[in-house]
């Protein structure tokens, strides 16, 4: 007899994602350290390392900035003899200045950016030993990280989870014309749906994916939400909170001036709100 699989709850899923992101981050930093050392020892050409640096500069995120800092700390002194590094350093400092409030940076990265800035000002004549997260044994696994550092991975994990909810909502909506609507309800009752864990996000996602679609799609979403309330899969309060979540999005209001009208296409089909 096969053992039954335990349902993957959002909390468990987030922990898996956090661990994956942490290990990926560590491996990426280790690879950049290796590449920097290869260049420093002459086994990696200037053309190759500059190409790698330019690839890292294409996407502005914490990992790429951290990788750039590590490469510059190791290879900056040698690379600066034949190449002007002003643009790369400016790219790093600009990211820091633009995201100081929006993004929580680890103390390690903040310290490293400060070191790169100092090295650049001193014409790369002084190198300090490189310190990676994995150099500290107590941080080998995500579970051993201090709570403050764990929080740095939550946003990325929540973003992945949000996309999962959106994907499920799209699958439900696409099934509207393909299968019996009652079969959709039946399947959601017995599968490990996000609907069971975060009703508000499910409703908000269902609404969000229809806002740029035809009116008929929004009406179908309203019919589905109404049916989910009727069958006990959704609470009316969750639907209202999901609608409020969309209405309170200031950026969405700017992007869609007719947001109220678009929402009405959905809410007009939800009889339990009348």
N, C-alpha and C positions, 0 to 999 in steps of 0.2 A: 504494500500500500504506500503510495507516494505521500510524502509530507506536504501539507498545505502551506503555501507561501503566505507570510504575514503581509498585510496591506502596507504599502509605503505611505506613511502619513507625511504631511508637509514638514513637520519638525524633523523626522528621520531623513527625508529627502534633502532638506536644507543642510543637515550635518554632513551628508555624503558629498554634496556640492562644495561645501566649505573645505572639506578635507582634500577634495580633488583640486580646487583652485589653489590651495596652500602648497600642495606638492608640485603642481605645475609651475607656480611662481618660483619655488626653490630651484627646480631643475633649470628653469630659464636663466636664473641668475648664475647658476653654476656653469651653464654653457657659455654665457657672456664672459665670465671670468676666464674660461679656457681659451676662448677666441682672443681675448686681450693678451693673454700670456703667449699664445702662438705668434701673434704679431710682434710682440716685444722680443721674442727669441728669434725672429726672422723666418718663421715657418708659414706665416700668413702675409700676403702682399698688401701694400697700401691700397691698391685698387680694390681688393676683396673686402678689407675692413671698412673702407669708405662706403662701398656698396651696401654692406650690412648695416652701417650706421644710418644711411639714408632710408633704408627699409624701416628701421625702428622709428624714424622721424615722421613717417607717413601717418601713423596713428598716435594721437596724443592720449595716452593713458598712463596710469601709475607704473605698470610693469615695464613699458617701453622706456619711460623716463629713468627708472631704476637701472635698466640694462645699459642705457647710454652713460649713466654716471659711472657704472662699474668699468665699462670699456675705457672711458676717458681717464679714470683714476689709474688704470694699469698701463694703457697705451698712449695716454695724452702727451707725455714728455717726448716720446719718439715721433709721434704723429705730427706734433706741432712744429717740428723742424722743417717739414716739407709742405705742411697744409695749415691754412688759417682756420682755427677752431672757434672763432668768434660766433659764427652762425649757430653752431651746435650748442655752445654754452648759452647763447641767447634763447634758443629754443627751450632749453631746460628751465631757465630762470623765468621765462614768460609763462610756462606751464605752472610753475610754483605760484607766481603772482596772481594768475587768473583763477586758480583753483584752491587757494588757501582756505577760503570759507566754504566752498562747495564740496570739496573732497577732503576726507580725513587721511592725512599722510602719516605713515609710521614714523616714530622718532628716528629709526635707522635711516630712512630715506631722506628725512629733513636734514639730518646730520651730513649725509653723503652729498646732498646738493650744496650745502654750505662749504664742504671740503673742495668740491669741484670749482666753486666760485673763487675760493682762495688760491687754488692751484693755478687757475687761469690768470688771476691778478699777478701771481708771482712767476708767470711765464713757464709754469710746469717744472720749475727747478727743484721742487721738493715733493717727494712721493711719500704717502703714509700707507701703512699696512691696510690691506683691504679686509673689511669685516662683513661677512655675509650672515644672514639669519641662521643658516644651517651650521655655522661655526659654533653656535651655542647648543650644547647637547640637550638642554631642557626644551628646546624648540624644534626637536626632530619631528614631532607630530603636531597636528593642529590642536589636539586635545590639550597639549601642554602650554599652549600660548596663553598669555594673560588675556583677560576678558576684553580689555581695551583694543588689543591687536586682533582678537577674533572678530570684533565688530567691523573691521576693515573689509572682511570678506563677505559680510552679510548682504550688502547692496548688490553685488554681482550675483549671488545665489538667489536673492529675491527676484532679480531681473529674469533669470532663467525660469524660475517658478511662474512668474507672471506670463511669460511666453507660453508655458505649458497650459496655463488656464485659457489663454487666448486660442491656442491650437484646439483645445477641447471644445470651446464655444463654436469655433468655425466648423468643426466636425459635426456638432449637433445641428447647427444652422444648415449646413450642406445636406444633411439627411432629411430635412423638412419635406422636400419633394420626392425623395427617393424611396423612403420607407414609411410605413404607417407611423403616424405621430405618437400613437400609444406605445409602439415598440421602443421609441426613443425614451419615453418616460420609464418603461419597464427596465431598459438597459441601465439607465442612470441610477435606478434604485439598487441594483445589484453589483455594478462595477465599482472600482475604487475611484470614483469621480471626485474632482476638486470641489464639486458642488457640496459634498458632505463636510468639507473642512473650512471653506471660506466663501460663504454665500455672497457676501458683498462684492468681493473681487470678481466672482463669477458673473454676477449681474452687470457690473461695470464693464467687464470685458465683452460680454454679449452685446451691450449697447455700443461700445467703442468700435467694434469691427463693422458695424452697420452704418456709421455716420457718413461715410463717403460712398455708400452704395445707393442703389435705387430705393425709392419709397417702399416698394413691395417687399424688399429684404427687411427693412426696419419693421414693417407690419408683421412679418413672419416672426421676428424676434419677440415682438410684443405678445403674439399669440402663444409662443412657446413659454415665455415667462408666466403668462396667465395660467397656462396649463400646469406648470410646475407648482404654482401656488395652490391650485385646485387639488393636485395630487399629493400635497404635503411635502414636496421636495424643497420648496422655498417658503420662507416667512415673508409676510408683507413688509415688515420692518426692514428686512434685508434688501428687498427690492427698492424701497424708498431710500435707504442709505446708499445703495449703488447708484441711483439716479442723482442723489445729492453730490456724490463723489465726482460725477461727470460735470454737473452744473458748477461745482466749486473750482474747477480747473481753469484758472485765468488764461493760460496759454491756449487752451482749447477754444475759449470764447473768442480770442483774437483770430485764431485760425478759421473758425466756423462762426461767422456773425449770426447765422440763422440757427444756432444751436437749439434754441427753445422750440422752434418749429420741427426740427429733426427729431427731438426727443418726444414731441407730441405724436409723431407717427407711431412711436413705440407705446407710449403710455395710453394712448387712446384705445389700444387693443387689450389693455389690462383692466378688465371689469372690476377686479377686486380693489382697485385704487379709487373708484368712483363713489 
